[in-house]
Amino acid sequence: MHHDLMDPLVEGDPQPLRNWLVQQGVNAEELRELPRWNASTPPPRIPAARRSDGSGGRVAAAVGRALSLVGDEPGGAALLLVYVMHEVDTAWEISYHFGPLRDTLQGACEAAAPHSAPEGGPDAAAVRAVLAAMECLDAEILAENHLATGQLQSMAEAMERAAARVHDAAGWAAEFSADFPALGAYLSDFCREREVNCRAVVTAVGGVVRFFEEGTSLDRVTRALAEAEKSEALKHGSCRSELRAHRFSLESLNAKRHDNWLRIDHGRLVYVYPFAVRGCGAEELVEAVRNEAAHWTLGRVSLTAAAVHGSLDLDNFWDGSDSLNRRYEGAFIDLPDVVLGPLDGLPGIELGRVGAQVIFSELGNHYVRFETELINASPSELHWMMSCAAPEYGALRVSFEEAPTGSGRSGTVWSRLSELAVQLAEDVGSELRRQSGFGGARVVARSGLFQVLVGVNAASVASGPGRDGPWSEVRRPAELMDAVGFQVLGHEIESSVGSLVEWIRYLVDPDTRSSVGSTDGEALVRTANTVVSVSLGRADWVLSTWLTLAEFTVSLDALFAGWSDELARHYNRVKALQARTSHFVREQRLLDGELDAFSMELDVEKLQIHDFAVEVRSMISLIRSPSLVSSPAVAETLRNLLQKSEFQLRVDELSMKLDEVTRDQLAVMIEKLAVHRNGNQRAKLEVFLAVITAAGVAGLVQVLQAGFGAGPTALAWAVFSVAAIVMGACLFGFWTMRSGRRRG
């Protein structure tokens, strides 16, 4: 029987095994969904929250229920665990959310531990073998997390553990192969493949570490990777492609061993996470921060008056305003430093530390801001520091620094900077609704809406990657851009890391570079999610000026996020009104009172969209205006930054969507309703006239004839009656005409 289940699985088809589990009464779909980040129903609204946090207990319960249904079948428990492991491995191919993957593996191991007792015979041996294979997979996933976070030594240690566990699994597989040959063969192949892969990666990591420390050649390491790729143990393309990716990167690295390598001697790194607040005016929000934020709690940190500042730290060039006296101003909140620690390390171990602020603008471009200083940063160090802004970045222990007792601060830990940023933004909305009287306030924040700013005012180059040098001072941006390592500064932050030192193969688009400032030591590099400002040989406050402008520019993403959210809400309301309009026109059953009420709804929506459009266009006009800043030179730099950020393209897209809602949808509805209303009025008039016609001229003549034959008094009453009828018809027609014009 096992051959029928395991042979298709070797080819990547789990369906026969899944069908067998279903026949035993197992909820196979529940098991399939355990490692998947988006399997909750319904998925949480914030993507960053679609991540399992310590759900091993839930997994253990689900796997335990399934084990109770298959435990009496020969090899049943092991087969169930193989299915779970396969689903984790499949989900890992497409997910950077390592939490649910590892929770599933660890929870399954916990549930299956009682089935692995030494006295359990071949069934228990099979379970032990699969559990060891699952522990190998767990260590491999952790190793990838370390790769993404730049912890190469920890990555090598994790892969060593993975190789050791899979070696143990192969030994246990030999114990039960006579009883369950198909399952034994499957696990033996799995173990050989994983061990070859893990050992090769350990060799590669060791070579990379020596390369960066001593400049050691990677020739031997790349040959070892090439040999591993050819191994017959590699049955699947995924392991072979991983080793190939590592080899390509190391060959590119080795080819540049004697080139000039870049080091950032001094600079600044700023992470910007824009967010919007709707349902509360920007100026009202800033006033609420100034007056009430001292009583707020953000990120489980209780604020104090000392943490809230009623004005922004701005350069003098922001001393501008337009004809409406609008200017860039606001308030900000200082938060404790944020500590970045290893995921599996002891609390207190630091990989990095960043300052934290929440910036509130009277223009509406709010953002969460983290900042750290760069000192003697190598390209690899700079790469992981820049990459940790992304939601796809590997998991860490992200927490506020230790607080004194009684501060009201909790030991809450996040797994990424992006998660903390979204949490802080969402907490702003919660506090506005809870304490500040803005019940309709809503925050628009996304973990993927981030920008990384790098300021460089001192750099050096040396021949080769070794740290000993000697180092030569970089005086021109061209020297910096020609050095190995500029790939990190000149390339956007990728959504994943697929190999060791992947940045060495990045291509830099020449169009991302431009001159800025007034000296030959200044330059600007703009990508999709980074801004690099180079100010070599300039005072630090000059660099600060350019970074402030860059911060303002990238924070405008908050405005577009808020506007898009508001437009989406209008769009949904208009679609609902559109459906009702079509229904009314089709059914022809709308009474006058209902018609008036519905017409009023359309008018209100039209006015709201009009006000929204005025708000958007007015703000865009201010941002483009040279009067926003006091210096013409700075205004020109701001204009260049806006151009490189594709500001105009986003404005055009927003305007097109706005026109679509107002002109193409709402206007058509109003026209349909007007036609329907006028049609109703014409119908009433036609009915009335038809009645007159039916009573008709003949009826009127009969009335008059009767009056003529009955004397003067009767004649007078007959004439009066006919006149009243005609007058009533005229008045009704006049009222219908005026009513139609007024409502149209």
Secondary structure, DSSP 8 states (H G I E B T S, - for coil): -HHHHHHHHHTT--HHHHHHHHHTT--HHHHHHTT-TT-SSS--SSGGG-S-SSTHHHHHHHHHHHHHHHTTSTTHHHHHHHHHHHHHHHHHTT---HHHHHHHHHHHHHHHGGGG-GGGHHHHHHHHHHHHHHHHHHHHHHHHHHHHTT-HHHHHHHHHHHHHHHHHHHHHHHHHTTTSHHHHHHHHHHHHHHHHHHHHHHHHHHHHHHHHHH----HHHHHHHHHHHT-TT--SHHHHHHHHHHHHHHHHHHHTTTSEEEEEEEEEEEEEEEEEEESS-HHHHHHHHHHHGGG-EETTEE--GGGEESS----GGG----TT---S-EEEEEEEEEEEE-TTS-TT--SEEEEEEEEEETTS-EEEEEEEEEEEE-HHHHHHHHHTTSTTS---EEEE----TTS------BSSHHHHHHHHHHHHHHHHHHHSS-TT-EEE--TT--EEEEEEEEEEEEESS-TT---EE--SHHHHHHSBTHHHHTS---S---STTGGGG----GGGEE--SSSTTEEEEE-SSEEEEEETTS-HHHHHHHHHHHHHHHHTHHHHHHHHHHHHHHHHHHHHHHHHHHHHHHH----HHHHHHHHHHHHHHHHHHHHHHHHHHHHHHHHH-GGGSS-HHHHHHHHHHHHHTTHHHHHHHHHHHHHIIIIIIIHHHHHHHHHHHHHHHHHHHHHHHHHHHHHHHHHHHHHHHHHHTT-HHHHHHHHHHHHHHHHHHHHHHHHHHHHHHHH-
